[in-house]
Amino acid sequence: MSIRSSFNHGKIPLVDLGQLGLEHKEEPRQEELQRVARQLHEAFRDIGFVYLTNHGVPDHQLNRLYESSSSFFELDLEIKKCYKKDFDTYQGYVAVDNEKLDLNKDVHELREAYDVKWIDGVFPDKEVPSLRPAASDFVRTCLDLTTRLLTALALGFGLDRNFFTSTHQHICNGQNLSILRLLHYPPVPADTPENSTRCSSHTDYGTMTLLFQDDKGGLQQVRDRGGNWVDAEPIPSTILVNVGDLLQFWTANEFIATAHRVLIPSEELRLRCARRSIAFFVHPDDPVTIKPFDSSDTCQPVNAKEHVLEMFNKTYRLSR
């Protein structure tokens, strides 16, 4: 018997997408939509994170993108720097310590990334010709899944089913700061300072994030409402989804954008093992004003693009 859902308050629950999974092309039954909506709401109110099972994202697409991104990160640093992230297009390579989520400049954050905002944007086509088609296919798949999740979330609040999808029309193709981020955590050098980490504690900035982990895990810990750190171990064939700042604002703090981090565990130091993950950061369209849909004054209205740029200005301040 498959597990349809598993809830344990203070832990990250699992939700079976069932008929909302991508392998189902027909419209899901209303009771199935409501089940998924109810379970997503419970998870996002409790801890702000959920594992999705039976999501339908093809393994071959994920593996192809992992292989292509690994080929890029294996390139010489000087070659990778030729594709440095452009803050006009928000696409490109982010080297180790170019982005710091901990505002303490002395903290070393050992990770690198390649951000894809435009599927027709700049790619290392000469060095890794497989990366553009792999990323393009994966973006389209994530868009399909995102639409289904946003629809379920709207129905769970008793809103029009298009409430959220209507404000996410330009993901990865226009006025929208959604990003497909290819993440690489390189092996840890022996001389790495003691206060180093992979990724400092932070919340995500947008609506929600879809995280795909390898078998070593791309995410280490999530902080629950009691302030305790909960492990986010990789579970085969699942996607880890979490609430971003803007969805917390939209829901008047009913959903929580949970702090999370990636540590350097002692066993990884011994093994000198690289880790990788893929994150799809979902953001509303740039002009959208985010304000509580219950008309309360719990959260002040904020422009979707302005909020993200404010966070970028903090985290990239040391390298721009």
JOBELHU-V607150 format. One record per backbone hydrogen bond with DSSP energy under -1.0 kcal/mol. CO is the residue of the C=O (numbers start at 0). NH is the residue of the N-H. Records with the same first field share a line. If there is no record, write none. Layout:
CO=NH + NH
This chain:
3=15
5=13
7=10
12=50
13=5
14=52
16=19
17=20
20=23
28=32
29=33
30=34
31=35
32=36
33=37
34=38
35=39
36=40
37=41
38=42
39=43
40=44
41=45
42=46 + 47
43=255
47=242
49=240
50=14
51=238
52=16
54=21
57=61
58=62
59=63
60=64
61=65
62=66
63=67
64=68
65=69
66=70
67=71
68=72
69=73
71=74
75=79
76=80
78=81
79=82
80=83
82=92
85=89
90=85
91=114
92=84
93=112
94=97
103=106
107=196
108=96 + 110
111=183
112=93
113=181
114=91
115=179
117=120
122=124
123=127
127=130
129=133
130=134
131=135
132=136
133=137
134=138
135=139
136=140
137=141
138=142
139=143
140=144
141=145
142=146
143=147
144=148
145=149
146=150
147=151
148=152
149=153
150=154
151=155
153=158
154=157
159=162
161=165
163=166
164=167
166=284
169=172 + 173
171=118
173=175
174=285
178=280
179=115
180=278
181=113
182=276
183=111
184=274
188=191
192=195
196=109
198=261
201=259
203=244
205=245 + 246
206=243
207=281
208=241
209=279
210=239
211=277
213=216
219=231
220=260
221=229
223=226
227=223
229=221
234=237
238=51
239=210
240=49
241=208
243=247
244=248
245=249
246=250
247=252
248=251
249=292
250=253
255=257
258=222
259=201
260=219 + 220
261=197 + 198
264=268
265=269
266=270
267=271
274=184
275=213
276=182
277=211
278=180
279=209
280=178
281=206 + 207
284=287
285=304
287=303
289=301
291=294
301=289
302=306
303=307
304=308
305=309
306=310
307=311
308=312
310=314
311=315
314=99
315=318
